Amino acid sequence: MSNTVTIVGAGLAGSEAALNLASRGISVRLVEMRPAHPTAVHHTGDAAELVCSNSLKSTKPDSAAGLLKAELATLGSPLIAAAKRHAVAAGGALAVDRVLFSQDVTRQVEEHPLIAVERREATDIPSLAAGSDAIVLASGPLTSDALSSSLMALTGRDALAFYDAAAPVVMADSIDFGKVFRQSRYEDAGAGGDYLNAPFTREEYDAFIEQLLAAERVIAKDFETRELFQACQPIEEIARAGRDAPRFGTLKPVGLTDPRTGRRPWAALQLRAEDAHGASYNLVGFQTNLTFPEQRRVFRMIPGLEEAEFARYGVMHRNTFIDAPRLLDRRNRLVTPQADVLGVPVYVAGQLAGTEGYCEAIRSGLHVALAVTADLAGIALPELPTETVFGALLAYATDPATKDYQPMHVNFGLMAPLSPPVRNKRARYQAYADRANEALAGYREALAEAGLLP
């Protein structure tokens, strides 16, 4: 009789874990509360629905995000394969048609003979242990209050929460193409890049910032820094730090030339295709906490968006995650006395485990699937090298010495220093990549020798 693993949450991490476990002959009970119990930001009951951006970030082989995708592809991730099948143009990034991507993953999950999907809310973790050989919690940043309470009983600590933000999407046919221009950064003007650019004059920028700062927000109080993940700061909070702050971040004009003037604009908003047909565009980096009427009023001050129709307004939502350095081992398994009494191991994957980012969630689900497979079979799980980008992130996130933990993307700042040091930035990143690829090849070989690759 095969083992049975219960997974809570059919998001990126949960779906990746389920498909990997099933491919290894392990039966999966996948519990997903949507659509019977919707969240504030999801629109469907489909698996792996993307709610913030449709971009999975850079594919550059010498970037941390690109190396993470290489890890996923090398280890046979079904979700990264689905992302590539439904990619839309996004320059050097991997962006997807979010509807087709989610439908693809849903089909894989629902049609797999070893995966049983249960559409209900999981509220009590001990009850999930019945008939299970392991439990994987992948309920994501919007974990329900009931499940959060049950998790706190196992951890003995309060889960932390902060607000994450999603950017608006506008319909392509409502954009004034006489004002915006198509160009990726540092391409020749008129070359036809993957991004639309809305250029501001200095006067337009100043007027926009003034109204942005005065606009009504959903949550009235000023946020404290600890409550906001820095990579998802709402645009109005960035402007609150300094009127020119957006011009050196989200609205930076570097590498762009306005064909109408032949010069670099004072500031520029980039828009990225949201779907394969280019019917809608995402306002890149424009996560926001403004009310819907204020978004319509203020964002229509952006040159080219004066008549914009919003396919989706920006939203704020809660992000719940555990104190991973104190609660998880390198397998992402809960290590608390309360969890031990359940009689089955409990693993945590995705954003609930304290990783941040779409591909990080997918990789977390894959990592947990490998760990569960090894533990159930009594096989020694090969150590994930810290020279790989996810290995470095995992080492940081599960290190008890890490204080005041906040969710983190993969990045070269987490990597062990090179020896000897490399001063040139481009050469240094390439050296990180070369070292990571060599470590990944060895890790994959070790997994194959252990019988952990399907």
N, C-alpha and C positions, 0 to 999 in steps of 0.2 A: 504494500500500500504506500502511495506517495505521501510526502509531507504536504501540509496545508499551511499557507501563510495568509494572515489577514492584513490587508493594507487599507488604511483609512485615508481617503483622498485620491481622486483621479485627476490631479493636476499634472504638471510636468514631471515632478519627482515620483509621484505614485504610479503614473502610467508607465514611466520608464522602468521602475522597479517591477511592476506586474509583468510586463512583456519579457523582461530579462529572466525573471524567475520561471515563468511558464515555458520559455524556450529551453530551460534546463530541466524540464520535466516535473516542476513543482507546482502543485495546485494553488490557485490564488483566489481568495475571497476579497473582492475589491468593493469597499463600502464608500459610496459617494452620496452626499445629501442633496446635491442639486439634481433636478430642478424643483423637487418638492420643497426644499428649504433653500431659497435663493440667497445670494449675498448682495451687498450694496453695489458691487461693481461687475459681477458676472451677468451675462445676458442669456446664456444657454445652459443646458445640462451636459454639454459635450465635454469630453476629456481634453486635458491640456489646452484649455481656453486661455488665450493671452489677453490680459486686461489692461496693461499699461501701454507699452510700445509693441510694434510688430517686428522690431529689430533684435536680432540675437548677437549684435555687435560685430566687431572686426573679424575678417578672415585672414588678415595678414599673417603669414607664417612666422614672423619675428615679433608678434605681439602676444600678450598674455591671453587675450580673448581668442586669437587665432590658434594658439597652442592648445587651448581647452577644447576647441572643436576637433583638433587633430586627435586628442585623447579619446573623444567620443567616437570618432570615426574608426580609429584603430581598434577600439574595444567592441565595435559592432553595435553602437547605439541605434535602436529603431527610431527614436524620435529625431535624432540629427539627420537620419536618412530621409524621414518625412519632411523635415524642414527644407532640405535641399530639393526635394521634389516640388515643393510649392514656393520656391524662392521668387521674390520680386526684385527688380533693379534697385540697388542701394549703394552704388559705388563699391567701396572696399568692405562693405558689411554684408552679413547674411540677414536679410529681412524676408518675411514670409507673408503670403496671403493668409491672414489669421483664420478665416473661416475654413478654407480648404485644408489647412494644416490640422486644425482641430478635428474636422470631420474624418480625416485620414487616420489620426490616432484613435478616435472613437471606434472606427470600423475595426481596426486591428485588435483593440481590447475586447470588443463585444463578440467578435467572430472567433477568438481563440478558444479552443475546446477546454483548456485548463483554467480559464479565467471566468469566474462567476461574478457578475456585477450586481450589487445590492443597492437599490436606490432608497436610502434611508439615512437618517442622522445617527451617527455613532455618538453616544453620550457618556458611556461608562467603559473605561478601558478594561477593568477586570472581567467584564462580561464578554469581551472579545476573545479572551483566552480560551474559552470553551471551544473545543474542536480545532484549536490552532496550535501549531508547533512554533510559531513566532508571530510577532505583531510588528508592523511597520506603520508609524505615524507620519503621514505626509499630508496633513490637512491644511497646510499653508498658512499665509499671514492672516487669513480671516477665520481661523479656527473658532468654532462656535463657543459660546460661553460655557455650555454644559461640558463639552469635551475639554476645554481649558481648565475647568475646575477639577475634572478627573485627573488631568495631567499634573496639576499642582499637587494633588494628593500623592502622586508617585514621586515627584521631584522634591517635595518639601520646600520648594521655593516658588515665589511668584514669577509667573511668566512676565517678560517685559513687553511693553507695547509702545510703538511710536507711529506717526502718521506718514504714509507713503503717498505719492501723488502721481496722477496719470495725465498725459497731455491730450488736448482736444484734437479732433479730426474734422477737416472741412471737405466739402464736396468739390471735386476738381472743376466742375462746370460753373462754379460760383466764384472762381479765382479770376482776377483781371490779369490776363497774360500779357497785356500791354505794359504792365508795371513790373511784374516778376520776370526773372530770367533763369534759364536752365544752365547750371554750371556746377561741377564739383570743385572743391578747393584746389587751387593751383593748376587747374586746367586752363587752356587758352579760352578766352571769351568766344562764345559761339561754337565751342567744340561739342556741346550737347551732353552735359553731365547727367547724373542720376538724381540730382537735387534741384528743386525750385528755390530761388532766393528772392526774398522780399526786401529791397534796399531802403534804408532810412536816410533822409538828410538829417543834419544836426537838429534842425527845427522840428522835424517830424518825430525824432527820437525823444527830444526833451518833452514835447507835448504828450507823447505816449507814456513815458515814465511818470509824469505828473498824475495822469489819470489812473495808471496802474497802482500807484501808491495810495490813491484816494479811494479806490474801489472797495465795495463791500465784500467781505470774506464770509465763507460759510462758518468758520470757527473764528470768533471775534478776537480772541486774545492773541498777543504776539507769541510765537513759538519760541521755546527755549531750544538752544542748539542740540541738546541731548535728545529732543523729541523728534528730530528730523534727520533721516539718513541723508548725508551730504550729497550723494549722487542724484537724489530725487527732490532737491529743494524746489519748492514752488517758485516760479519766476518772480512773483511779487516779494517773496522773502529775500531773494537774491538782490533785487533792487533796493530793498529796505536796508541792506548792508552798505549800500553806496550807489548813488544814481548811475555811475558809470560801470558798476559791477557787471550788469548783463552784457555790456559792450566788450568786456574782456572774457566773457564766458559764452553763454547761449547765443548771444547776438553778435559775436565777434565777426568782423568783416574780412579778416586776413585771408589771403589766397583767392579773393573774389574781385572781379572787375565788372562794374555795371556797364553793359554795352551802350546804354544811352549817353553816358558821360565819358566813358573810357577810363574812369578812375575807380578806385576802391570806395565803396559807400561808407558813410559814417558808422553805420551798424547794419546788420542784415539778419533776418530770420530765415532759416532753412526749413524747407518742407520736403518730406520723404513720402513716396508712394506707399499707401496703406494696403493696396490690393494689387493683384497681378494685372489688372486692366487699367490701373491708374485712374480709377473713378473717384478716389478720395485720397487726401494727403494729411499726414500727421505733422503737427507743429513741433519740430524737433526741439527737445529740451524745454518745452513749455508746460511742464507740470504746474498745476495751479489749484488754489483753494478759493478762488473767486466764485461767487454765486453764478448761476447760469445766465441770468440777465446781464450781469456785469461782464461776464466773459464775452457775450455777444456785443455789448457796447464798446468795451475797451479793445478787444482783439480786432474789431473792425476798423480800428485806427491804424492797423498795420498796412502799409502800402500794398495794394493788390488784393486785400481782403475786405475792402469796404462793403461788399455785398455778400460776404461769406455766409454759406449755409453750413451749419454744424451737424455733421453726421454723429458726432459724440462730443459732449462737453468734457472738460477736465474734471476729475473727481479726486477727493482725498479719501483714503481708507486706512483702517487700522492694520498694523503689521505686528503679529504676535510671534515671538521666538523665545527659545529657552536659553539659559545661561550655559552654553555649550562647554566652555572650558571646565566648568565644575560638574557637569552632568553626563558628558559623553566620552567614550573611549574612541580609539582610532577606527573602530568599526562603525561608529555612530550608534553604539548601543548604550542605552541608559544604564548607568552604574550607580544605583541608589539602593539602600536597604528596602525601601518600599516597592521598587520594581522587582527585586529579587523574589519577593514572596508570591508573585503571580504564578510562578512555575514555568513560564515561558519567557524567552528574551524579548525585550522591547527595543526596537530601533527607531531612530528619528531621521527623516530625510527632507530635503528641500529647505524652503525658507523657515519652516518651523525649527529646523536644526541650526539656524543662524547663518546660513549662506545667503548671499544676495545675488540675484541675476538669473535669467532664464537658463542659460547653459550650465550655470553652477547648480541649479536645481536638478536639471537632467542628469548631470554627472553625479550628484549626490544620490539620486535614485539608483543609478547603475552601481555605484560603490556599495550601497546597502544591499543590493541584490547579490553581489559577489560575496559579501560578508555573510549574509543569511545562508546562501548555498553552501559555503565552506563550513559554517557552524553546524548546520543540519547534517552534513555528510561526515563530520568529524575530521575535516581536512584543514591543515594549517593554511591560513590565508596569507599569500605573499604580501610583504610589506610594500605599501605604495610609496615609491621614492619621493622624498621631499624636493628632489630636483625637478619633478613635474609640477605644473602650475596648480593642479588640484591637490597634489600631495602637499605642496607648501601651504595652501589655504587650509587644508584639513589639519595640518600640524599646528597652525596658528589657532584655529577654532577649537581645538581640543587640548590645548596646552594649559594646564592649571595655573601657569605663571601669567597668562594673559588676563589683564585687569580691565574692568569697565568695558566688557566686550560689546561691540556693535557689529551687526552684519557686515560682511566684506565681500567684494568681488575678488576674483583672481587678479593679481597684479605682481609686477616684478619686485615691488617693495617688500613682498613676503619671501622672496627667494633668498637662499643663502648666497653670500657674496662670492664673486668669482675669484679664483686664485690662479695666476696673479690678477690684480684688478685691471679692468679695461676702462680707460678714461673716455673714449669716444662713445657717445650715446648709442648711435646706430650699431657700431661694432659690439657694444656691450649687450644690446638686446639680441643681436644675432648669436652671440656667445651663449646667452641664456637659452635661446631656442635650440641651439645645437646640443647643449648639455641635456635639456629636457627631452629632446627626441631620442637621444641615446638611452636615457633612463627609461623612457616609455617602452622602447623596444625590449629592453631587458625585463621590464615588468610584464609585458605581454607574453614573453617566452616563459616566465615563471608561472603565470596563470595557466598557460597551455600544459605545462608539465604537471601541474596540480590537477588537471582535468576540469578546470573551471570555465573554459571557453566552450560554447555550444558547438 
